[in-house]
Amino acid sequence: FHSDGRFHARTEDVCRAALVMVTDQVAQAAVMSAKHHGVKRVLFAGSFLRHGSGGGVPQERLCWAIDAWSGGEAEAIFLKREGYYGALGALLASGVAAAGE
């Protein structure tokens, strides 16, 4: 605490809290979408989740939060070849693959 009674948080503590908050919200949205579509496995892609500066927090937190929000009915799965899947998703989203060009 400061001398005037205000609490002082370290920058790294605020950053970690923000990371956890955003990760929990992503998990909640993913579980709601999975329940809506009747899906039991939620796929995540992105090297930040495995190798990011979050020190493993995003992946571990997503696993925990998916389990918690779904009541143990859904699981988080992390793709190892995220670069390939990202490129494939961009190709499919562009409509080139659907048009047969």
Secondary structure by P-SEA (a helix, b strand, c coil): ccccbbbbbcaaaaaaaaaaaaaaaaaaaaaaaaaaacccbbbbbccccccccccaaaaaaaaaaaaaaacccbbbbbbcaaaaaaaaaaaaaaccccccc
